[in-house]
C-alpha cells in the first residue's frame, strides 16, 4: 500500500511533533503571557489550554493508529464524511502548513537582527509599512533553500536534522530553567511579576493563544506511512509529544515570570532572551537563547514542510490536485515536486516583508482549526457508524470525548469570527477567500477531467486498509 520508506522511530516522531509545536513563539510571546496573567495565571492557562489540545490530540491518535496512511486528515474525513469534505479539510490545513513554512522564511532573518544588529542593507521596497532589505531577504531565501534541500534528501536526513535541532532547543531551555531556579530577585533589585494578573480574564487572554502555539502535532498523521512503530504506539507517542510541549510552555512561563520584571517585559521584543540575560547576568546568555530560538524556527519549518508536502502528495495521488505532485524522487523516494512547490513558494516569501506574512499566518490558522473540527466530526461519526472498526489505539469514552472535542473545536473556530478580540481583519478574510477560490478551481478542474476518480482511488485505498487492519487484528488481538 505504501510507496514511502518507513524510517521514523520513537525519538523521530516526538522530535517532529515537538519541534513543530515549539517554533519561535516561546521566545517572543512569553512576556505578553506574564503581563496578561501573571506567573501562575499563565501557567494555569497552559495547563487548561493544554488539556483542550490533548483532547483534540487523542482523536487524532485513534484515527492515526487505525489509518496509518500519508495524508492523515485526508483519509479520515473521506472515510467518515465523503470525498468533498475530505478536500475541504485537506485544502484548509494545507493553507495552514504553507503559511507557517512561509512565515519561518521571514522569522529567520528577523531573528538574525538580534545577533547581528543593523545587518539589513540594500533597501528594496516597502510592503504594508515594512521596509524590505536585500540582505534580510537573502538570509530568508538561503534558509528556505537549505530546509527544502534537506527534505528532498530523504526523511532520514530531515529526521536527523529535526532531532539535532530539538536537542539544542532542550539544552537552551534547561539552561533557562536552571538560571531561573538560581535567580534571586533580592540580590538583583528585580521586582518579580505577581502570581496572578487580571484574574480569570487574564488567564483567558493567554488561553486564546494556546491552541495556536500547539499547532504541529498533526504533522505525525501526515507522515504515518513513514513511521516505523507499532500501531498503538503511533497514537501513544502523538499524545506524549503534546504533553512534553505543555510542560515546555509551563517551564518557559515560570522561568520568564521569575526573571523578567513587568516593566522590562512591556518594552521587550524578545522577552525570553532578556529573561535569560537576567538569569545569568550576561548578554551571552540572551544570545544563546536566541540561537535556541533559531533552532525552534528551523525545527518548525522542517516539520511543516514535511507535513505539507506529504499532504500535497496524497492529494495528487488521489487526483484531487494535479498528479505531478505525487512524483517521488528516484533516489531518495521523497515527494520531490510537492516539496519543491512549497519550498519554492516559501523561498519567495521574504520578498513580501513581514506584515504580509503575518496576515497569511492568521488566515492559515483559521484553515487549521477548520481541519481540527472536520477531524473531530469524523472521529465521532466513525464511532457511531463503524463501532467495530479496528482501533489499535482506542480512546476511552470515545463518544463523549468526540462530542467535547467538537464543541471545543467550534469554540476555537469562533475566536476568528468578527466581534471576537482575535478576529481576522478584512485583508485576512480576503486572503482566505482567495485560497478557497483557488482550491475550488483546482478541485473543479480535477473532478471534471477525471469524474469520480478521487472517490474510486480513495475507496480502493480504504478497502486495502480494511484488509490490512483485519490481518493486523489476527496478529495482534485486543479487547474492543
Secondary structure, 3 states (H helix, E strand, C coil): CCCCCCCECHHHHHHHHHHHHHCCHHHHCHHHHHHHHCHHHHHHHHHHHHHHHHHHHHHHHHHHHHCCCCCCHHHHHHHHHCHHHHHHHHHHHHHHHHHHHHHHHHHHHHHHHHHCCCCCCCEEEEECCEEEEHHHHHHHHHHHHHHHHHHHCCHHHHHHHHHHHHHHHHHHHHHHHHHHHHCCHHHHCCCCCCCCCCHHHHHHHHHHHHHHHCCCCCHHHHCHHHECCCHHHHHHHHHHHHHHHHHHHHHHHHHHHHHCCHHHHHHCCCHHHHHHHHHHCCHHHHHHHHHHHHHHHHHHHHHHHHHHHHHHHHHHHCCCCCHHHHCCCCCCCCCHHHHHHHHHHHHHHHHHHHHHHHHHHHHHHHHHHHHHHHHHHHHHHHHHHCCCCCCCCCCCCHHHHHHHHHHHHHHHHHCCCCCCCCCCCHHHHHHHHHHHHHHHHHHHHHHHHCCCHHHHHHHHHHHHHHHHHHHHHHHCCCCC
